[in-house]
């Protein structure tokens, strides 16, 4: 979605002010998955529509299939892993679909769904690798270029790869100069692993805020389509050889087909050998007798969980949008400083999903506040005589700090018998305010320790000892 007000979301980059809003978190089922699901169902033969369809999904694809299957009167069965959000499971059942909750992760759920499809003669619709699914997701790219002029880059979350494949193909076909940047969570970096291996490979998935991206293996069709079109990140190597011609050429190579082989481009004295793996964009410039060759390897940006939590918090506070972790991954990459080269550029962030459990949203907001330095935890030893804790509360009040939780203990304290250890969770305005609180406590008490800041930001920003932990 394009920000409606042109808000300065972080201190390093602006998201441009646009007059239109096409956020996929405002669709009927709060996800871009409706695009591909509807198109895939419409393209089925009458016989397949009558028998029904089945798919494995963490939630958003299942929701889209259930909703549009009901609308088109097509029976739908979905297999969802046990880690799928409860809200998404319940929503699928409310649409009248047959819901099977089995499997520890998406990989296992998919195997179960494929077996059921064979037994019941159902059509399996892959949520990210089916050609019709990718084509449907590509309509998001078409809408972006239609509604937003002079785009410099589009930042797309990456899970199974269907969205970025469709968007990249649509955008690059119409405007090849627009950069396509992929973003995934460090806890489910299946696309990055696929790029390194040169093909989709199994990746162990850890629990993540971006549950919609938690796909253990990228789709083969999606990978083959998206890999040559993604611009970020690029590691470049240049070299030169002699050549009598003046010429220019640009192409994309699948190095898996070139391993241990020789690539000849038509000149007897120009022979290139490749031993690496992956997808490379090869750009050759032939000027006079020198050939400048540039190889660019495709990677996607990998972000930490803490930045996803901050991105969810920023969108709620500044844009008044409730977005799930997967949909906030693009903003997380910006906030983390991975895309500082985009300063001053017109960047489009599709907020591609808004299906998040209320309980998970609450945890995300608290995690974001903690990472932001606005929710602090500390332990301080104070006098156990009357007025000891009252004095601590007075100091916090004088600084404008709000106490969220407080408890004290006597049995496990190792200092004198007239002291008590007090654990406090409090809310501050920002990191600067947190630093003021820390200094005030150090000035007034001998024993103070702060909880470890759950943030990729340097601890120097909070001026605390990395060994401090409650």
C-alpha positions as a Markdown table, in Angstrom:
| # | Residue | x | y | z |
|---|---|---|---|---|
| 1 | Unk | 0.0 | 0.0 | 0.0 |
| 2 | Unk | 1.1 | 3.5 | -0.6 |
| 3 | Unk | 1.2 | 5.8 | 2.4 |
| 4 | Unk | -1.6 | 8.3 | 2.1 |
| 5 | Unk | 0.2 | 11.1 | 3.9 |
| 6 | Unk | 3.8 | 10.9 | 2.8 |
| 7 | Unk | 4.7 | 10.3 | 6.4 |
| 8 | Unk | 8.4 | 10.2 | 7.4 |
| 9 | Unk | 8.3 | 6.6 | 8.7 |
| 10 | Unk | 11.9 | 6.6 | 9.9 |
| 11 | Unk | 14.8 | 8.9 | 10.1 |
| 12 | Unk | 16.5 | 7.6 | 6.9 |
| 13 | Unk | 13.9 | 7.4 | 4.2 |
| 14 | Unk | 10.5 | 8.8 | 3.1 |
| 15 | Unk | 7.7 | 6.8 | 1.6 |
| 16 | Unk | 6.2 | 9.0 | -1.0 |
| 17 | Unk | 2.9 | 10.8 | -0.8 |
| 18 | Unk | 0.4 | 9.3 | -3.3 |
| 19 | Unk | -3.2 | 10.1 | -4.0 |
| 20 | Unk | -4.3 | 6.5 | -4.3 |
| 21 | Unk | -4.4 | 3.6 | -2.0 |
| 22 | Unk | -4.3 | 0.0 | -3.1 |
| 23 | Unk | -3.3 | -1.8 | 0.0 |
| 24 | Unk | -4.0 | -5.5 | -0.1 |
| 25 | Unk | -4.6 | -5.4 | 3.7 |
| 26 | Unk | -8.0 | -3.8 | 2.7 |
| 27 | Unk | -9.2 | -6.7 | 0.5 |
| 28 | Unk | -12.1 | -8.8 | 1.6 |
| 29 | Unk | -9.8 | -11.4 | 3.2 |
| 30 | Unk | -7.0 | -8.9 | 4.0 |
| 31 | Unk | -4.4 | -10.4 | 1.7 |
| 32 | Unk | -3.1 | -10.3 | -1.9 |
| 33 | Unk | -3.7 | -14.0 | -2.2 |
| 34 | Unk | -7.3 | -13.3 | -3.4 |
| 35 | Unk | -5.9 | -12.3 | -6.7 |
| 36 | Unk | -4.3 | -15.6 | -7.6 |
| 37 | Unk | -6.9 | -17.8 | -5.9 |
| 38 | Unk | -9.8 | -16.2 | -7.8 |
| 39 | Unk | -8.0 | -16.5 | -11.2 |
| 40 | Unk | -6.8 | -20.1 | -10.6 |
| 41 | Unk | -10.4 | -21.2 | -9.7 |
| 42 | Unk | -11.9 | -19.5 | -12.7 |
| 43 | Unk | -9.4 | -21.2 | -15.0 |
| 44 | Unk | -10.5 | -24.7 | -13.9 |
| 45 | Unk | -12.4 | -27.0 | -16.2 |
| 46 | Unk | -16.1 | -27.7 | -15.3 |
| 47 | Unk | -15.2 | -31.2 | -14.3 |
| 48 | Unk | -12.5 | -30.1 | -11.9 |
| 49 | Unk | -14.7 | -27.4 | -10.4 |
| 50 | Unk | -17.3 | -30.0 | -9.7 |
| 51 | Unk | -14.9 | -32.3 | -7.9 |
| 52 | Unk | -13.3 | -29.5 | -5.9 |
| 53 | Unk | -9.8 | -28.3 | -5.0 |
| 54 | Unk | -7.4 | -28.7 | -2.2 |
| 55 | Unk | -4.3 | -26.8 | -1.0 |
| 56 | Unk | -1.9 | -26.5 | 1.9 |
| 57 | Unk | -1.6 | -23.0 | 3.5 |
| 58 | Unk | -0.5 | -21.2 | 6.6 |
| 59 | Unk | -3.7 | -19.1 | 6.3 |
| 60 | Unk | -3.9 | -16.4 | 3.6 |
| 61 | Unk | -4.1 | -18.6 | 0.6 |
| 62 | Unk | -6.5 | -20.9 | 2.4 |
| 63 | Unk | -8.7 | -17.9 | 3.3 |
| 64 | Unk | -8.7 | -16.7 | -0.3 |
| 65 | Unk | -9.6 | -20.2 | -1.7 |
| 66 | Unk | -12.3 | -20.7 | 0.9 |
| 67 | Unk | -13.9 | -17.3 | 0.2 |
| 68 | Unk | -13.9 | -17.5 | -3.6 |
| 69 | Unk | -14.6 | -21.2 | -3.7 |
| 70 | Unk | -17.8 | -20.5 | -1.8 |
| 71 | Unk | -18.6 | -17.6 | -4.1 |
| 72 | Unk | -18.0 | -19.8 | -7.2 |
| 73 | Unk | -19.7 | -22.8 | -5.7 |
| 74 | Unk | -16.5 | -24.9 | -5.8 |
| 75 | Unk | -15.8 | -27.3 | -2.9 |
| 76 | Unk | -12.6 | -26.4 | -1.1 |
| 77 | Unk | -10.4 | -28.4 | 1.3 |
| 78 | Unk | -7.5 | -26.8 | 3.0 |
| 79 | Unk | -4.7 | -28.4 | 5.1 |
| 80 | Unk | -3.2 | -26.0 | 7.6 |
| 81 | Unk | -0.2 | -26.7 | 9.8 |
| 82 | Unk | -0.7 | -26.6 | 13.6 |
| 83 | Unk | 1.4 | -23.4 | 13.7 |
| 84 | Unk | -1.2 | -21.5 | 11.6 |
| 85 | Unk | -2.9 | -18.6 | 13.4 |
| 86 | Unk | -6.1 | -19.5 | 15.1 |
| 87 | Unk | -7.9 | -16.6 | 13.6 |
| 88 | Unk | -7.2 | -17.8 | 10.1 |
| 89 | Unk | -8.3 | -21.4 | 10.8 |
| 90 | Unk | -11.6 | -20.2 | 12.2 |
| 91 | Unk | -12.2 | -17.8 | 9.3 |
| 92 | Unk | -11.7 | -20.7 | 6.8 |
| 93 | Unk | -14.3 | -22.8 | 8.7 |
| 94 | Unk | -16.7 | -19.9 | 8.7 |
| 95 | Unk | -16.6 | -19.9 | 4.8 |
| 96 | Unk | -17.9 | -23.5 | 4.8 |
| 97 | Unk | -14.6 | -25.2 | 3.7 |
| 98 | Unk | -13.3 | -28.5 | 4.9 |
| 99 | Unk | -10.3 | -27.6 | 7.1 |
| 100 | Unk | -7.7 | -30.2 | 8.1 |
| 101 | Unk | -5.2 | -29.0 | 10.8 |
| 102 | Unk | -2.2 | -31.3 | 10.5 |
| 103 | Unk | 1.5 | -31.0 | 10.1 |
| 104 | Unk | 4.3 | -29.3 | 12.0 |
| 105 | Unk | 5.1 | -26.9 | 9.2 |
| 106 | Unk | 4.1 | -26.0 | 5.6 |
| 107 | Unk | 6.2 | -28.8 | 4.1 |
| 108 | Unk | 4.4 | -31.5 | 6.1 |
| 109 | Unk | 1.0 | -29.9 | 5.5 |
| 110 | Unk | 1.7 | -29.9 | 1.8 |
| 111 | Unk | 2.6 | -33.6 | 1.8 |
| 112 | Unk | -0.7 | -34.4 | 3.6 |
| 113 | Unk | -2.6 | -32.2 | 1.1 |
| 114 | Unk | -1.0 | -33.9 | -1.9 |
| 115 | Unk | -1.9 | -37.3 | -0.5 |
| 116 | Unk | -5.6 | -36.3 | 0.1 |
| 117 | Unk | -5.7 | -34.8 | -3.4 |
| 118 | Unk | -4.7 | -38.2 | -4.9 |
| 119 | Unk | -7.1 | -40.2 | -2.7 |
| 120 | Unk | -10.1 | -37.9 | -3.3 |
| 121 | Unk | -9.3 | -36.9 | -6.9 |
| 122 | Unk | -9.1 | -33.2 | -6.0 |
| 123 | Unk | -7.2 | -30.6 | -7.9 |
| 124 | Unk | -4.2 | -29.3 | -5.9 |
| 125 | Unk | -3.6 | -25.6 | -6.2 |
| 126 | Unk | -0.2 | -24.5 | -5.0 |
| 127 | Unk | -0.5 | -21.2 | -3.2 |
| 128 | Unk | 2.7 | -19.7 | -4.6 |
| 129 | Unk | 4.0 | -21.9 | -7.5 |
| 130 | Unk | 1.0 | -22.5 | -9.7 |
| 131 | Unk | 1.3 | -20.5 | -13.0 |
| 132 | Unk | -2.3 | -19.1 | -12.6 |
| 133 | Unk | -1.6 | -18.1 | -9.0 |
| 134 | Unk | 1.5 | -16.2 | -10.1 |
| 135 | Unk | -0.4 | -14.6 | -12.9 |
| 136 | Unk | -3.1 | -13.4 | -10.5 |
| 137 | Unk | -0.5 | -12.0 | -8.1 |
| 138 | Unk | 1.1 | -10.1 | -11.0 |
| 139 | Unk | -2.0 | -7.9 | -11.2 |
| 140 | Unk | -0.7 | -6.2 | -8.1 |
| 141 | Unk | 2.3 | -5.1 | -10.2 |
| 142 | Unk | 0.1 | -3.9 | -13.0 |
| 143 | Unk | -1.9 | -1.8 | -10.5 |
| 144 | Unk | 1.2 | -0.3 | -9.0 |
| 145 | Unk | 2.6 | 1.0 | -12.3 |
| 146 | Unk | -0.8 | 2.2 | -13.4 |
| 147 | Unk | -1.4 | 4.2 | -10.2 |
| 148 | Unk | 2.0 | 5.5 | -9.3 |
| 149 | Unk | 4.2 | 7.5 | -11.7 |
| 150 | Unk | 8.0 | 7.6 | -11.7 |
| 151 | Unk | 8.6 | 4.6 | -9.5 |
| 152 | Unk | 12.2 | 3.9 | -8.6 |
| 153 | Unk | 11.7 | 0.6 | -6.7 |
| 154 | Unk | 9.1 | -1.9 | -5.5 |
| 155 | Unk | 9.9 | -3.8 | -2.2 |
| 156 | Unk | 8.2 | -7.2 | -2.1 |
| 157 | Unk | 8.0 | -9.7 | 0.8 |
| 158 | Unk | 9.2 | -13.1 | -0.2 |
| 159 | Unk | 7.8 | -16.4 | 1.1 |
| 160 | Unk | 7.2 | -19.1 | -1.5 |
| 161 | Unk | 8.0 | -16.6 | -4.2 |
| 162 | Unk | 4.7 | -16.4 | -6.0 |
| 163 | Unk | 4.1 | -12.7 | -5.3 |
| 164 | Unk | 7.5 | -11.5 | -6.2 |
| 165 | Unk | 7.5 | -13.6 | -9.3 |
| 166 | Unk | 4.2 | -12.2 | -10.6 |
| 167 | Unk | 5.0 | -8.6 | -9.6 |
| 168 | Unk | 8.6 | -8.7 | -10.9 |
| 169 | Unk | 7.5 | -10.1 | -14.3 |
| 170 | Unk | 4.6 | -7.5 | -14.7 |
| 171 | Unk | 6.7 | -4.5 | -13.6 |
| 172 | Unk | 9.9 | -5.4 | -15.4 |
| 173 | Unk | 8.0 | -6.2 | -18.6 |
| 174 | Unk | 6.5 | -2.7 | -18.7 |
| 175 | Unk | 9.3 | -0.7 | -16.9 |
| 176 | Unk | 12.6 | -2.6 | -17.0 |
| 177 | Unk | 14.4 | 0.3 | -15.0 |
| 178 | Unk | 12.3 | -0.2 | -11.9 |
| 179 | Unk | 14.2 | -2.1 | -9.2 |
| 180 | Unk | 12.6 | -5.1 | -7.7 |
| 181 | Unk | 13.7 | -5.8 | -4.1 |
| 182 | Unk | 12.8 | -8.9 | -2.2 |
| 183 | Unk | 12.7 | -9.1 | 1.6 |
| 184 | Unk | 12.4 | -12.2 | 3.8 |
| 185 | Unk | 12.7 | -12.9 | 7.6 |
| 186 | Unk | 16.0 | -14.3 | 8.8 |
| 187 | Unk | 13.9 | -17.2 | 10.4 |
| 188 | Unk | 12.6 | -18.4 | 7.1 |
| 189 | Unk | 15.2 | -17.3 | 4.5 |
| 190 | Unk | 14.3 | -20.0 | 1.9 |
| 191 | Unk | 14.8 | -17.8 | -1.1 |
| 192 | Unk | 18.3 | -16.8 | -0.1 |
| 193 | Unk | 19.2 | -20.4 | 0.5 |
| 194 | Unk | 17.7 | -21.3 | -3.0 |
| 195 | Unk | 19.9 | -18.6 | -4.6 |
| 196 | Unk | 23.0 | -19.9 | -2.9 |
| 197 | Unk | 22.2 | -23.4 | -4.0 |
| 198 | Unk | 21.1 | -22.4 | -7.5 |
| 199 | Unk | 17.7 | -24.2 | -7.0 |
| 200 | Unk | 15.0 | -24.5 | -4.4 |
| 201 | Unk | 16.2 | -26.4 | -1.4 |
| 202 | Unk | 14.6 | -27.3 | 1.9 |
| 203 | Unk | 15.2 | -24.7 | 4.6 |
| 204 | Unk | 14.5 | -25.3 | 8.3 |
| 205 | Unk | 11.8 | -22.8 | 9.5 |
| 206 | Unk | 11.9 | -21.2 | 12.9 |
| 207 | Unk | 8.9 | -19.5 | 14.6 |
| 208 | Unk | 8.5 | -16.0 | 13.2 |
| 209 | Unk | 6.3 | -13.0 | 13.3 |
| 210 | Unk | 6.1 | -13.2 | 9.6 |
| 211 | Unk | 4.2 | -16.5 | 9.6 |
| 212 | Unk | 3.0 | -15.8 | 6.0 |
| 213 | Unk | 6.5 | -16.1 | 4.8 |
| 214 | Unk | 7.4 | -19.3 | 6.6 |
| 215 | Unk | 7.7 | -21.6 | 3.6 |
| 216 | Unk | 10.4 | -24.2 | 3.8 |
| 217 | Unk | 11.1 | -24.4 | 0.1 |
| 218 | Unk | 10.5 | -21.8 | -2.6 |
| 219 | Unk | 8.5 | -22.9 | -5.6 |
| 220 | Unk | 10.4 | -24.0 | -8.7 |
| 221 | Unk | 8.3 | -22.0 | -11.1 |
| 222 | Unk | 8.4 | -19.0 | -8.8 |
| 223 | Unk | 12.2 | -19.2 | -8.4 |
| 224 | Unk | 12.9 | -19.6 | -12.1 |
| 225 | Unk | 10.7 | -16.6 | -12.8 |
| 226 | Unk | 11.8 | -14.2 | -10.0 |
| 227 | Unk | 15.5 | -14.9 | -9.6 |
| 228 | Unk | 16.7 | -13.2 | -12.8 |
| 229 | Unk | 14.5 | -10.2 | -12.2 |
| 230 | Unk | 15.3 | -9.3 | -8.6 |
| 231 | Unk | 17.8 | -6.4 | -8.2 |
| 232 | Unk | 18.7 | -6.4 | -4.5 |
| 233 | Unk | 21.2 | -7.3 | -3.2 |
| 234 | Unk | 23.9 | -7.5 | -5.9 |
| 235 | Unk | 27.5 | -8.5 | -5.4 |
| 236 | Unk | 29.4 | -7.5 | -8.5 |
| 237 | Unk | 32.6 | -8.7 | -10.1 |
| 238 | Unk | 34.2 | -7.0 | -13.1 |
| 239 | Unk | 36.9 | -8.2 | -15.5 |
| 240 | Unk | 38.0 | -7.5 | -19.0 |
| 241 | Unk | 39.4 | -9.3 | -22.0 |
| 242 | Unk | 40.5 | -8.1 | -25.5 |
| 243 | Unk | 38.1 | -8.1 | -28.4 |
| 244 | Unk | 38.2 | -6.5 | -31.9 |
| 245 | Unk | 34.5 | -5.7 | -32.0 |
| 246 | Unk | 32.3 | -2.9 | -30.7 |
| 247 | Unk | 29.1 | -4.4 | -29.4 |
| 248 | Unk | 26.7 | -4.5 | -26.4 |
| 249 | Unk | 24.8 | -7.4 | -25.0 |
| 250 | Unk | 22.9 | -8.1 | -21.8 |
| 251 | Unk | 21.3 | -11.4 | -20.8 |
| 252 | Unk | 20.5 | -13.7 | -17.8 |
| 253 | Unk | 22.3 | -16.9 | -17.3 |
| 254 | Unk | 21.3 | -20.0 | -15.3 |
| 255 | Unk | 24.7 | -21.0 | -14.0 |
| 256 | Unk | 23.4 | -24.5 | -13.0 |
| 257 | Unk | 23.4 | -25.3 | -16.8 |
| 258 | Unk | 26.9 | -23.7 | -17.1 |
| 259 | Unk | 28.8 | -25.4 | -14.3 |
| 260 | Unk | 32.0 | -26.8 | -15.6 |
| 261 | Unk | 31.2 | -25.7 | -19.1 |
| 262 | Unk | 32.5 | -23.1 | -21.5 |
| 263 | Unk | 30.3 | -20.2 | -22.7 |
| 264 | Unk | 31.3 | -18.9 | -26.2 |
| 265 | Unk | 29.7 | -15.7 | -27.4 |
| 266 | Unk | 30.8 | -15.9 | -31.0 |
| 267 | Unk | 34.3 | -14.5 | -30.9 |
| 268 | Unk | 37.2 | -16.9 | -31.2 |
| 269 | Unk | 39.2 | -14.9 | -28.6 |
| 270 | Unk | 36.3 | -14.5 | -26.1 |
| 271 | Unk | 35.8 | -17.6 | -24.1 |
| 272 | Unk | 34.3 | -17.4 | -20.6 |
| 273 | Unk | 34.2 | -20.3 | -18.1 |
| 274 | Unk | 31.9 | -20.5 | -15.1 |
| 275 | Unk | 32.3 | -22.6 | -12.0 |
| 276 | Unk | 29.8 | -20.9 | -9.7 |
| 277 | Unk | 26.1 | -21.7 | -9.1 |
| 278 | Unk | 23.1 | -19.5 | -9.1 |
| 279 | Unk | 21.5 | -17.0 | -11.4 |
| 280 | Unk | 23.6 | -14.2 | -12.8 |
| 281 | Unk | 22.8 | -11.2 | -14.8 |
| 282 | Unk | 25.6 | -10.8 | -17.4 |
| 283 | Unk | 26.3 | -7.4 | -18.9 |
| 284 | Unk | 28.9 | -7.2 | -21.6 |
| 285 | Unk | 30.2 | -3.9 | -23.1 |
| 286 | Unk | 32.5 | -4.1 | -26.1 |
| 287 | Unk | 34.3 | -0.9 | -26.6 |
| 288 | Unk | 37.1 | -0.7 | -29.0 |
| 289 | Unk | 39.3 | -3.8 | -28.3 |
| 290 | Unk | 38.3 | -4.1 | -24.6 |
| 291 | Unk | 35.4 | -6.2 | -23.3 |
| 292 | Unk | 34.1 | -5.1 | -19.9 |
| 293 | Unk | 32.2 | -7.9 | -18.3 |
| 294 | Unk | 30.1 | -7.5 | -15.2 |
| 295 | Unk | 28.5 | -10.3 | -13.2 |
| 296 | Unk | 25.7 | -9.6 | -10.8 |
| 297 | Unk | 24.4 | -12.2 | -8.3 |
| 298 | Unk | 20.8 | -12.0 | -7.2 |
| 299 | Unk | 20.1 | -11.9 | -3.4 |
| 300 | Unk | 17.2 | -10.8 | -1.3 |
| 301 | Unk | 17.3 | -8.7 | 1.8 |
| 302 | Unk | 17.0 | -10.7 | 5.1 |
| 303 | Unk | 15.6 | -8.8 | 8.1 |
| 304 | Unk | 15.7 | -9.6 | 11.8 |
| 305 | Unk | 12.5 | -10.2 | 13.8 |
| 306 | Unk | 13.0 | -7.1 | 15.9 |
| 307 | Unk | 12.7 | -4.9 | 12.8 |
| 308 | Unk | 9.5 | -6.6 | 11.8 |
| 309 | Unk | 8.0 | -5.9 | 15.2 |
| 310 | Unk | 9.1 | -2.2 | 14.9 |
| 311 | Unk | 7.5 | -2.0 | 11.4 |
| 312 | Unk | 4.2 | -3.3 | 12.7 |
| 313 | Unk | 4.3 | -0.7 | 15.5 |
| 314 | Unk | 5.2 | 2.1 | 13.1 |
| 315 | Unk | 2.3 | 1.2 | 10.7 |
| 316 | Unk | -0.2 | 1.1 | 13.6 |
| 317 | Unk | 1.0 | 4.4 | 15.1 |
| 318 | Unk | 1.7 | 6.5 | 11.9 |
| 319 | Unk | -0.5 | 5.0 | 9.2 |
| 320 | Unk | -3.3 | 3.5 | 11.4 |
| 321 | Unk | -2.9 | 0.2 | 9.5 |
| 322 | Unk | -3.0 | -3.2 | 11.2 |
| 323 | Unk | -0.6 | -5.3 | 9.1 |
| 324 | Unk | 0.7 | -8.8 | 9.8 |
| 325 | Unk | 4.4 | -9.6 | 10.0 |
| 326 | Unk | 4.8 | -10.8 | 6.4 |
| 327 | Unk | 3.1 | -7.6 | 5.1 |
| 328 | Unk | 5.4 | -5.4 | 7.2 |
| 329 | Unk | 8.6 | -7.0 | 6.1 |
| 330 | Unk | 9.3 | -4.4 | 3.4 |
| 331 | Unk | 9.1 | -1.5 | 5.8 |
| 332 | Unk | 11.3 | -3.5 | 8.2 |
| 333 | Unk | 14.1 | -3.7 | 5.7 |
| 334 | Unk | 13.9 | 0.1 | 5.3 |
| 335 | Unk | 13.9 | 0.7 | 9.1 |
| 336 | Unk | 16.8 | -1.6 | 9.5 |
| 337 | Unk | 18.9 | 0.4 | 7.1 |
| 338 | Unk | 19.3 | -2.3 | 4.4 |
| 339 | Unk | 18.0 | 0.1 | 1.7 |
| 340 | Unk | 19.8 | 3.4 | 2.5 |
| 341 | Unk | 20.5 | 3.7 | -1.3 |
| 342 | Unk | 16.8 | 4.4 | -1.7 |
| 343 | Unk | 17.0 | 7.7 | 0.1 |
| 344 | Unk | 15.1 | 10.4 | -1.8 |
| 345 | Unk | 13.7 | 7.7 | -4.2 |
| 346 | Unk | 10.0 | 6.9 | -4.9 |
| 347 | Unk | 9.5 | 3.5 | -3.3 |
| 348 | Unk | 6.4 | 1.3 | -3.3 |
| 349 | Unk | 5.7 | -0.9 | -0.3 |
| 350 | Unk | 2.8 | -3.4 | -0.8 |
| 351 | Unk | 1.3 | -4.1 | 2.6 |
| 352 | Unk | 0.2 | -7.5 | 1.4 |
| 353 | Unk | -1.6 | -8.9 | 4.4 |
| 354 | Unk | -3.5 | -7.8 | 7.5 |
| 355 | Unk | -4.5 | -11.2 | 9.0 |
| 356 | Unk | -2.9 | -11.2 | 12.5 |
| 357 | Unk | -4.3 | -12.6 | 15.7 |
| 358 | Unk | -5.2 | -10.1 | 18.3 |
| 359 | Unk | -2.9 | -11.7 | 20.9 |
| 360 | Unk | 0.0 | -11.8 | 18.4 |
| 361 | Unk | -0.6 | -8.2 | 17.6 |
| 362 | Unk | -0.4 | -7.3 | 21.2 |
| 363 | Unk | 2.9 | -9.2 | 21.6 |
| 364 | Unk | 4.3 | -7.5 | 18.4 |
| 365 | Unk | 3.4 | -4.1 | 19.7 |
| 366 | Unk | 5.0 | -4.8 | 23.1 |
| 367 | Unk | 8.1 | -6.2 | 21.3 |
| 368 | Unk | 8.3 | -3.1 | 19.1 |
| 369 | Unk | 8.0 | -0.8 | 22.1 |
| 370 | Unk | 10.8 | -2.6 | 23.8 |
| 371 | Unk | 13.1 | -2.5 | 20.7 |
| 372 | Unk | 12.2 | 1.2 | 20.4 |
| 373 | Unk | 13.5 | 1.9 | 23.9 |
| 374 | Unk | 10.0 | 2.8 | 25.0 |
| 375 | Unk | 9.3 | -0.2 | 27.2 |
| 376 | Unk | 12.1 | -0.8 | 29.8 |
| 377 | Unk | 12.7 | -3.5 | 32.4 |
| 378 | Unk | 15.1 | -3.0 | 35.3 |
| 379 | Unk | 16.0 | -4.3 | 38.7 |
| 380 | Unk | 17.1 | -2.0 | 41.6 |
| 381 | Unk | 17.9 | -2.7 | 45.2 |
| 382 | Unk | 16.2 | -0.2 | 47.6 |
| 383 | Unk | 15.8 | 0.2 | 51.3 |
| 384 | Unk | 13.2 | -2.1 | 52.9 |
| 385 | Unk | 12.3 | 0.5 | 55.5 |
| 386 | Unk | 9.0 | 2.5 | 55.2 |
| 387 | Unk | 9.2 | 4.8 | 52.2 |
| 388 | Unk | 11.9 | 2.9 | 50.2 |
| 389 | Unk | 9.8 | 1.9 | 47.3 |
| 390 | Unk | 7.8 | 5.1 | 47.6 |
| 391 | Unk | 11.0 | 7.1 | 47.0 |
| 392 | Unk | 11.7 | 5.0 | 43.9 |
| 393 | Unk | 8.2 | 5.7 | 42.5 |
| 394 | Unk | 8.7 | 9.4 | 43.2 |
| 395 | Unk | 11.9 | 9.5 | 41.2 |
| 396 | Unk | 10.2 | 7.8 | 38.3 |
| 397 | Unk | 7.3 | 10.1 | 38.5 |
| 398 | Unk | 9.5 | 13.2 | 38.5 |
| 399 | Unk | 11.0 | 12.1 | 35.2 |
| 400 | Unk | 7.6 | 11.4 | 33.7 |
| 401 | Unk | 8.1 | 7.6 | 33.5 |
| 402 | Unk | 5.0 | 5.5 | 33.7 |
| 403 | Unk | 5.2 | 2.2 | 35.7 |
| 404 | Unk | 3.5 | -0.7 | 33.9 |
| 405 | Unk | 4.4 | -3.5 | 36.4 |
| 406 | Unk | 6.3 | -3.6 | 39.7 |
| 407 | Unk | 7.2 | -6.4 | 42.1 |
| 408 | Unk | 9.6 | -6.9 | 45.0 |
| 409 | Unk | 11.4 | -9.9 | 46.6 |
| 410 | Unk | 13.3 | -10.3 | 49.9 |
| 411 | Unk | 14.1 | -14.0 | 50.0 |
| 412 | Unk | 16.7 | -14.2 | 47.2 |
| 413 | Unk | 18.5 | -10.9 | 47.8 |
| 414 | Unk | 22.2 | -11.2 | 48.7 |
| 415 | Unk | 22.7 | -7.8 | 50.3 |
| 416 | Unk | 21.8 | -6.7 | 53.8 |
| 417 | Unk | 18.6 | -7.8 | 55.5 |
| 418 | Unk | 17.1 | -4.3 | 55.3 |
| 419 | Unk | 17.2 | -4.1 | 51.5 |
| 420 | Unk | 14.7 | -5.3 | 48.9 |
| 421 | Unk | 15.1 | -6.0 | 45.2 |
| 422 | Unk | 12.4 | -4.3 | 43.1 |
| 423 | Unk | 11.7 | -5.4 | 39.5 |
| 424 | Unk | 10.0 | -2.7 | 37.4 |
| 425 | Unk | 8.6 | -2.6 | 33.8 |
| 426 | Unk | 8.0 | 1.0 | 32.8 |
| 427 | Unk | 7.2 | 3.0 | 29.7 |
| 428 | Unk | 9.3 | 5.9 | 28.4 |
| 429 | Unk | 8.9 | 8.3 | 25.6 |
| 430 | Unk | 11.9 | 7.3 | 23.5 |
| 431 | Unk | 15.5 | 6.1 | 23.7 |
| 432 | Unk | 16.7 | 9.5 | 25.0 |
| 433 | Unk | 14.1 | 9.4 | 27.8 |
| 434 | Unk | 15.3 | 5.9 | 28.7 |
| 435 | Unk | 18.9 | 7.2 | 28.9 |
| 436 | Unk | 17.7 | 9.9 | 31.3 |
| 437 | Unk | 16.0 | 7.3 | 33.5 |
| 438 | Unk | 19.1 | 5.1 | 33.5 |
| 439 | Unk | 21.3 | 8.0 | 34.6 |
| 440 | Unk | 18.9 | 9.0 | 37.4 |
| 441 | Unk | 18.8 | 5.5 | 38.8 |
| 442 | Unk | 22.6 | 5.1 | 38.7 |
| 443 | Unk | 22.9 | 8.5 | 40.5 |
| 444 | Unk | 20.6 | 7.4 | 43.4 |
| 445 | Unk | 21.1 | 3.7 | 43.8 |
| 446 | Unk | 24.2 | 1.4 | 44.1 |
| 447 | Unk | 22.7 | -1.7 | 42.5 |
| 448 | Unk | 20.9 | -1.3 | 39.3 |
| 449 | Unk | 20.6 | -3.6 | 36.3 |
| 450 | Unk | 18.7 | -3.3 | 33.1 |
| 451 | Unk | 17.1 | -6.0 | 31.0 |
| 452 | Unk | 18.9 | -6.8 | 27.7 |
| 453 | Unk | 17.5 | -4.6 | 25.0 |
| 454 | Unk | 15.9 | -7.0 | 22.3 |
| 455 | Unk | 17.2 | -5.0 | 19.4 |
| 456 | Unk | 19.7 | -5.2 | 16.5 |
| 457 | Unk | 20.5 | -1.6 | 17.3 |
| 458 | Unk | 23.8 | -1.1 | 19.1 |
| 459 | Unk | 23.5 | -1.2 | 22.9 |
| 460 | Unk | 25.5 | 2.0 | 22.9 |
| 461 | Unk | 22.3 | 3.8 | 21.8 |
| 462 | Unk | 21.0 | 3.0 | 25.3 |
| 463 | Unk | 24.4 | 3.5 | 26.9 |
| 464 | Unk | 24.1 | 0.2 | 28.9 |
| 465 | Unk | 26.4 | -2.6 | 29.7 |
| 466 | Unk | 25.8 | -5.6 | 27.4 |
| 467 | Unk | 26.2 | -7.9 | 30.4 |
| 468 | Unk | 23.2 | -6.2 | 32.2 |
| 469 | Unk | 20.3 | -8.6 | 32.3 |
| 470 | Unk | 17.5 | -9.0 | 34.7 |
